[in-house]
Amino acid sequence: MFSTSLALFLYLSLSIALVGTVYKLWRAFRPQHSFPRPLTPSPFTHLGMLWKLSHEVFGFRSLLRADKFLWLSAWLFHVSLLFIFFRHLRYFTYPVWSWVVEIQNLGIWAGWVFWASSLLLLLRRCVLPRVRYVSTPSDYAWLILIIFISSSGLLTRFVYHTDIVQLKVFILSLSQFQPTNFPTDTIIILHIFGAGILLILFPFSKLWHGIGLFFHPTRTQIDKVR
């Protein structure tokens, strides 16, 4: 009964995340501006725009110029999250891809980096007056939720071990809409529940900025005015 309820919750979480993302993409693709407004200095060609955008996506160039401490915390946060995502692919694939097996240890270290960088971002909002002044309750809530998910994941890995085989069987069974029994360990349940909440709220929060960056007119337009 519990496994069925959890499966329904995860189906609902994924459905809301997909529908919300499609809706946000539909709004992003709609023509909303009748005049160009690139961010100066903007490149004159589309190739130059892609090159400049790649600096923002992979290097956070504008953030580096503005706040080096925030840049370091945010860059470590996003890079470690990427490795954590790759590491978790072992639960969704059978057989597991060879390169996913190779990065498992790196993914474990990324889990600690992700947790530490999330904590640094939260402390920054709490300690710095200028940042605390512009922070909203949702800013704190998102970081607390992310720290909760990462903490429960680390606890599952190092303290409260769960049945990994049974967990993978459950996840793979979801793709066949025939959910099997889920491990009854409290920490892994909280970890999955937190991830589901994150999926539900993702399209409607500031966390969508990673996708929205590719559709922002000040970043993706070329300087045709001159």
Phi, psi and omega in degrees: 000315180295318180299321178295317179296318179294321178297317178298321178297318180291322175300316180295317180299313181294322180296314180296319179297317181291314180296316179297320179293317178298320179296316180294322177293321178298318178292325181291327182280343180292136176291116183244347185233130181270357181222148180287145177215063179291156180276117183286138357278128182251147181292161182267347183235161178292326177295319177295323178296318179295322178295316179292321179294325180295327176296323179288319184291314187263336184240352181052051189300315182293326178291324178299321180288332185272316186206105186290325178294315178296321178300314181297315180296315182291321181294315177297322179301311185286321180293316178295324177298322179297316179292325176296319177299314179297320180296322181288350178298340179295339179275346185249358184234143174210120356290161181287134180298145185299320182290334175291321177297321184293332185260011183301312180295321177296324178294327177294314176298323178298328178298319177291319179297319180298316180297315182294317181292325176296318179295321178297319179295323178291316179297324179299318180291330182277329189266315185282121182300319183293329178279321178297328182294323183264001182276143177253163178305327180293329178299317178290320183298319181295316180293322178295319178296317180295319178295322177298315180295314181292323179295316179294326177294318178292322177296321177296324183282321190248339187240295183260085184291143180241171180280098184296322181296313179296324178297316180293320178299320178296314182296317179293328180291337179296326180292340178260003181056036176225071186298135176263188181292139179259144177305139186270010180291134186297319186294316180292327177296314178296323179297313180293320180296317178297320178296323178295317177299319178298319179297318182298316187271348186306309185293343187251018185233179176292344179295344179286357184299333179298327177271320182297337179302327182285352182239004181285125186298328181288343180258332189254358179264147175265161183276089179264352185294319182279000000 
